[in-house]
Amino acid sequence: MNIKEMKENLISYLLQGCRSHIKAIESESDIGVLGSYMFMCAEGYYGFGIVCCEQELLDANDKLDVNKWHLSIGTVDHFAKAEEYISEISDEFYDGEIEDEDAGDLDDYDDDQLWLYVSGFYEDCIISVFRLLESEGFFESSSFSSSVLLGVVMPDPDSNNKAAILRVSERLNSPELHQKVLASNGCFFQ
């Protein structure tokens, strides 16, 4: 399978999920102005959804703690196509059947190298989705604050996942917002 096609397909499915999700939450009248909009997934990038929080609650807490975010929306249905596709492509990574001229033969990678490659794939997709949403004006609606915390959240992340969370945050957020992620050490479940 071609890595470029894999990225394009996953980005497309994640974008569809975000667009569907925001329509659903904008229809709820009791939602305040959102200060965060982040992908939430399990280790290994399974189980994609969105977790978001009102700006007022973000401002009231020094540490980022998803457990205190009173607006945590289960969005698995919005990302069903992305999940189906992730299941389809995940074996490709570990079977070494990826066509990527820049990466060489994945069968020659040790476990750490393969994890960095796989994580980099998902990080690039997540960042691309948020960049595309920004370019579409997605976060300029009255549903969002002027500065929205973006990224990815994983429950109980190990050191590799914390590093991925921090890399994504650094590339997406302002220094001020990234500092909040750094203060939480990439861990959003306190």
Secondary structure, 3 states (H helix, E strand, C coil): CEHHHHHHHHHHHHHHHHHHHHHHHHCCCCCCCEEEEEEEEECCCEEEEEEEEEHHHHHHCCCCCHHHCCCCCCCHHHHHHHHHHHHHHHHHHHHCCCECCCCCCHHHCCHHHHHHHHHHHHHHHHHHHHHHHHHCCHHHCCCEEEEEEEEEECCCCCHHHHHHHHHHHHHHCCHHHHHHHHHCCCCCCC
